[in-house]
Amino acid sequence: VRDGNTVRAYLNGNPKPEIEGVVSPKVRSTSDRYFWGGRCDNDSNWEGRLDEIAVFDRVLTAAEIGSLGSPK
């Protein structure tokens, strides 16, 4: 989640972020290309599996994040 200059990564519906940091406002937050589990130059790629990635055009609340994996 990017909210202004703050970036947070949530895992498995946990309401507490696994990773949190600050990003310069000069870093572009919109792009037409995204890379999951690696870099565009194929360096430092992650070895493993990514599942159920979602991208939203707004910041989600903790309750919304927690309900993403829940059956309706």
C-alpha positions as a LaTeX table, in Angstrom:
\begin{tabular}{lrrr}
\hline
Residue & $x$ (\AA) & $y$ (\AA) & $z$ (\AA) \\
\hline
Val1 & 0.00 & 0.00 & 0.00 \\
Arg2 & 1.33 & 3.42 & $-0.89$ \\
Asp3 & $-0.23$ & 6.31 & 1.00 \\
Gly4 & 1.63 & 9.51 & 0.25 \\
Asn5 & 5.26 & 8.84 & 1.14 \\
Thr6 & 4.52 & 5.77 & 3.28 \\
Val7 & 4.69 & 2.27 & 1.77 \\
Arg8 & 3.44 & $-0.84$ & 3.59 \\
Ala9 & 3.36 & $-4.53$ & 2.65 \\
Tyr10 & 0.71 & $-6.74$ & 4.26 \\
Leu11 & 0.85 & $-10.53$ & 4.20 \\
Asn12 & $-1.93$ & $-13.08$ & 4.58 \\
Gly13 & $-4.59$ & $-10.65$ & 5.79 \\
Asn14 & $-2.58$ & $-9.56$ & 8.82 \\
Pro15 & $-3.68$ & $-6.02$ & 9.79 \\
Lys16 & $-0.11$ & $-5.19$ & 10.88 \\
Pro17 & 2.25 & $-4.49$ & 7.97 \\
Glu18 & 5.09 & $-6.96$ & 7.46 \\
Ile19 & 7.23 & $-4.19$ & 5.95 \\
Glu20 & 6.86 & $-0.41$ & 6.26 \\
Gly21 & 9.01 & 2.40 & 4.90 \\
Val22 & 9.15 & 5.86 & 3.42 \\
Val23 & 9.54 & 6.53 & $-0.31$ \\
Ser24 & 10.56 & 9.80 & $-1.89$ \\
Pro25 & 7.68 & 11.63 & $-3.56$ \\
Lys26 & 9.91 & 11.77 & $-6.65$ \\
Val27 & 9.39 & 8.03 & $-7.15$ \\
Arg28 & 6.65 & 7.64 & $-9.73$ \\
Ser29 & 3.62 & 5.82 & $-8.30$ \\
Thr30 & 1.98 & 5.12 & $-11.67$ \\
Ser31 & 3.36 & 2.90 & $-14.37$ \\
Asp32 & 2.22 & 0.83 & $-17.29$ \\
Arg33 & 4.67 & $-1.95$ & $-16.32$ \\
Tyr34 & 4.93 & $-3.89$ & $-13.07$ \\
Phe35 & 7.34 & $-6.63$ & $-12.05$ \\
Trp36 & 6.40 & $-9.13$ & $-9.35$ \\
Gly37 & 9.06 & $-11.22$ & $-7.67$ \\
Gly38 & 11.97 & $-9.69$ & $-9.54$ \\
Arg39 & 13.36 & $-6.71$ & $-11.33$ \\
Cys40 & 12.90 & $-5.61$ & $-14.91$ \\
Asp41 & 16.61 & $-6.24$ & $-15.58$ \\
Asn42 & 16.21 & $-9.87$ & $-14.41$ \\
Asp43 & 18.59 & $-9.27$ & $-11.47$ \\
Ser44 & 17.84 & $-10.39$ & $-7.90$ \\
Asn45 & 14.76 & $-12.39$ & $-8.85$ \\
Trp46 & 12.76 & $-14.04$ & $-6.11$ \\
Glu47 & 12.67 & $-17.83$ & $-6.18$ \\
Gly48 & 9.26 & $-19.02$ & $-5.11$ \\
Arg49 & 5.60 & $-18.57$ & $-5.86$ \\
Leu50 & 3.36 & $-15.52$ & $-5.72$ \\
Asp51 & $-0.39$ & $-16.02$ & $-5.48$ \\
Glu52 & $-3.41$ & $-13.70$ & $-5.53$ \\
Ile53 & $-1.71$ & $-10.38$ & $-6.25$ \\
Ala54 & $-4.11$ & $-7.43$ & $-6.40$ \\
Val55 & $-3.59$ & $-3.80$ & $-7.43$ \\
Phe56 & $-6.03$ & $-1.09$ & $-6.37$ \\
Asp57 & $-6.32$ & 2.55 & $-7.37$ \\
Arg58 & $-6.82$ & 3.71 & $-3.78$ \\
Val59 & $-5.61$ & 2.96 & $-0.26$ \\
Leu60 & $-7.60$ & 0.15 & 1.37 \\
Thr61 & $-8.57$ & 0.13 & 5.03 \\
Ala62 & $-7.25$ & $-2.63$ & 7.31 \\
Ala63 & $-10.78$ & $-4.13$ & 7.36 \\
Glu64 & $-10.91$ & $-4.19$ & 3.54 \\
Ile65 & $-7.50$ & $-5.86$ & 3.37 \\
Gly66 & $-8.53$ & $-8.40$ & 5.99 \\
Ser67 & $-11.67$ & $-9.31$ & 4.06 \\
Leu68 & $-9.96$ & $-9.87$ & 0.70 \\
Gly69 & $-9.32$ & $-13.57$ & 1.31 \\
Ser70 & $-12.57$ & $-14.19$ & 3.15 \\
Pro71 & $-15.44$ & $-16.04$ & 1.44 \\
Lys72 & $-18.50$ & $-13.88$ & 0.82 \\
\hline
\end{tabular}
